[in-house]
Amino acid sequence: MHLDSRNSSSANASVEVTLDGSPVALPPQRRSLASIRTYLETLAMQQQRILCSFALDGEQLRLAETVPVQKPFVRIEATTVDLAQMPLQLLRTAMLQTADAKAKVSAAVTLVVINDPARAREHWWNLAQALAQPLLSLSLIPEPCANSATAGASMLQLRKWQLEQLATIIQDVDQTCWSEDSTALSNALEHRVLPWLCALQATLDLWHETLSVPVVVTSDA
């Protein structure tokens, strides 16, 4: 079934919508996917919460992207997060982005070899855009919250170092991608990009473990 702005007012009656696991009754005029998401976002804000995930028939949609105007679906599952938990949510987003980038780079190690150099270069340049996404998510974490998960250097300083490292890695891989032998690009992805992503993943796992520990407040007797 297609549920968009051209559907009848009764079309959304067969769509199952949940917010934080609870069923939501949609107003009759909420027919398009965009209008439903806006309605759920409004419900969340009324509770001083933020919509953090939006799944369509089990498939997660990126909240930062425009929702598809026409798409068949029968179930919407949305979840929210308290404002106080946003730093942890941003960290989890960065973890997912890192895992996604790692999987794409792992696949590209073989993929670039079986493509001609021109296509291999284009694949690398498209892939390079995903590498900075985790760092961009981390940049949204307030500094006091971020510093509580690190020791020594501040989170801001760590992010600067990570950006510098990534820039150097991208420059190095760019040099290899001009080789007529695509094996050079494959080796650079395997030995330069993947280790950096693995190190970032380990760092994020440690930060997540630290921020996930509940703060115990004690009072003096």
DATAWO-V892912 format. One record per pair of residues at least 4 apart in sequence whose C-alpha atoms are under 6 Angstrom apart, sorted by the first residue. I is the first residue (numbers start at 1). J is the second residue. If there is no record, write none. Layout:
# DATAWO-V892912
i = {I I}
j = {J J}
This chain:
# DATAWO-V892912
i = {1 2 2 3 3 4 4 4 5 5 9 12 15 15 16 17 17 17 17 17 18 18 18 18 19 19 20 30 30 34 41 44 44 45 49 49 49 50 50 51 51 52 52 53 53 54 54 54 54 55 55 55 55 55 56 57 87 90 94 94 97 98 108 109 112 113 113 115 117 117 121 124 143 146 147 147 149 149 170 173 176 176 177 187 188 189 190 197 204 208}
j = {72 71 72 7 32 31 32 70 31 32 28 31 74 75 75 23 24 75 76 77 22 23 24 77 78 79 79 35 36 67 51 49 50 49 81 82 83 80 81 79 80 79 80 78 79 60 61 77 78 59 60 61 76 77 76 75 141 137 134 137 134 134 112 186 120 182 183 120 180 182 177 128 147 155 154 155 207 210 174 188 184 185 185 191 192 193 194 201 208 212}
